[in-house]
Amino acid sequence: MSRILDVKGLEGGYGTVQILHGIDLYVEEGEFVTIIGPNGCGKSTFIKVIFGIATHYNGSVLYNNETISNWRTDQLVNNGIAYVPQVDNVFPSLSIFENLQMGGNSLPTKVLNDRIEEALDMFPDLRTRVHDLAASLSGGERQMLAISRALISKPKFLLLDEPTAALSPLYQSQIIDKIDELRDTGITILIVEQNARLSLSKSDRGYIFANGKVVHTGDAKDILNDPEIGEYFLGNKSD
């Protein structure tokens, strides 16, 4: 198994405000990897630095053994990386179908339509509403649309920033299950997630961030079953 992402000593943030302090992290091809940690620990910033929308200071970021820290976002997308942000991830004034078209507006029409069909097959709840405005969707449906649009570019590596935030427990489970199913299509997953227990239950490995650093990493099952980690990071407070 080869490493699709290999990050060493990553420092980054926003402008002159440093958030990340030497992150080491890797993702093997075909894996589902979850990043957890308290609010403000740098989880989302890490994803944004990888995708080129937060500032990279130092450290190496390799994608398929190629340095990508100076790539534009369109270069990242064209080379198989897709990113789904936590908020502002759909165009509310456009229909579901128009949102999906925006995911591949440079593609030939037939190719684009075929990929839209594949995305709707993955999220059939959207199919009956393709002409509805995205503004009319529930939070869970918006996340489905955001992920669907990311799939239009046929990514090999999908970065997701808290896709279940503020959703009902039912939608949280549905979204994580669908993300897990994407691995069957050959997509590698790196996810930042507030619902640590749910995401880790589907993951191969996990990383715990705190204060802009990795404080623990290991197999997802080991993290879930570690009582000390459970108390502080998974909400399993002892009586």
Secondary structure, 3 states (H helix, E strand, C coil): CCEEEEEEEEEEEECCEEEEEEEEEEEECCCEEEEECCCCCCHHHHHHHHCCCCEEEEEEEEECCEECCCCCHHHHHHCCEEEECCCCCCCCCCEHHHHHHHCCCCCCHHHHHHHHHHHHHHCHHHHHHCCCEHHHCCHHHHHHHHHHHHHCCCCCEEEEECCCCCCCHHHHHHHHHHHHHHHHHCCEEEEECCCHHHHHCCCCEEEEEECCEEEEEEEHHHHHHCHHHHHHHCCCCCC
